[in-house]
Amino acid sequence: MVWYTQTDNHSGGSTRFWRVYKCTSCGGLVTAAAIQNGGSVTEYYPAGVILDGSIPGAAGEYLKQAINTLHAPAGSVMLSASSVDAMLKEKGYTKGSLYTRVNKAVEDHLITSEMARWAHDIRLDANDQRHADQQASLPTESDAKKCVDFAIALGEFLFVLPARVERGLAAAEST
């Protein structure tokens, strides 16, 4: 904790007790509030990314780790690519390299050609890091965020949206 204060709603509403914490991983600041001094946190900023449980197994775990390591961009980029690879494997694309699997997913209309271009960018960024390519520069946090954003979008497209559609159809049929 690096700072704290208390605020009151001027119209007689609730009191909140605020604390600001320095993140030991990324060095950023997190603000948290509670309705009792020292009580359970009721809100915090920035809000963390909460992944939908529909993203299965290794794909979801790699993605969580990619998000949690944005402060270590090279590792985060490689984890994002691993998540993309695991997602395609979950969909049955297990033969060949990630390059081959991405292209086969486009051919089968699982993903769009634009999604494939983005996936190949992520794959190449990860290859630069995995192979310690001396010509490639180290990725920045912004580069890692771009990779994480794609992996989240792909997970939403391949797993989360279909699961929501299934739940919606099941709810409509039960009424």
Secondary structure as the mmCIF struct_conf table of DSSP 4:
data_model
#
loop_
_struct_conf.conf_type_id
_struct_conf.id
_struct_conf.beg_label_comp_id
_struct_conf.beg_label_asym_id
_struct_conf.beg_label_seq_id
_struct_conf.end_label_comp_id
_struct_conf.end_label_asym_id
_struct_conf.end_label_seq_id
STRN STRN1 TRP A 3 ASP A 8
TURN_TY1_P TURN_TY1_P1 HIS A 10 SER A 11
BEND BEND1 GLY A 12 GLY A 12
STRN STRN2 THR A 15 LYS A 22
TURN_TY1_P TURN_TY1_P2 THR A 24 CYS A 26
STRN STRN3 LEU A 29 ALA A 34
BEND BEND2 ILE A 35 GLN A 36
TURN_TY1_P TURN_TY1_P3 ASN A 37 GLY A 38
STRN STRN4 VAL A 41 TYR A 45
BEND BEND3 PRO A 46 PRO A 46
HELX_LH_PP_P HELX_LH_PP_P1 ALA A 47 VAL A 49
TURN_TY1_P TURN_TY1_P4 GLY A 53 SER A 54
BEND BEND4 ILE A 55 ILE A 55
HELX_RH_AL_P HELX_RH_AL_P1 GLY A 57 ASN A 68
TURN_TY1_P TURN_TY1_P5 THR A 69 HIS A 71
BEND BEND5 ALA A 72 ALA A 72
HELX_RH_AL_P HELX_RH_AL_P2 PRO A 73 GLU A 90
TURN_TY1_P TURN_TY1_P6 LYS A 91 GLY A 92
BEND BEND6 LYS A 95 GLY A 96
HELX_RH_AL_P HELX_RH_AL_P3 LEU A 98 GLU A 107
TURN_TY1_P TURN_TY1_P7 ASP A 108 HIS A 109
BEND BEND7 LEU A 110 ILE A 111
HELX_RH_AL_P HELX_RH_AL_P4 SER A 113 ARG A 130
TURN_TY1_P TURN_TY1_P8 HIS A 131 ALA A 132
TURN_TY1_P TURN_TY1_P9 GLN A 134 GLN A 135
BEND BEND8 ALA A 136 ALA A 136
HELX_LH_PP_P HELX_LH_PP_P2 SER A 137 THR A 140
HELX_RH_AL_P HELX_RH_AL_P5 GLU A 141 GLY A 155
HELX_RH_PI_P HELX_RH_PI_P1 GLU A 156 VAL A 160
HELX_RH_AL_P HELX_RH_AL_P6 LEU A 161 SER A 174
#
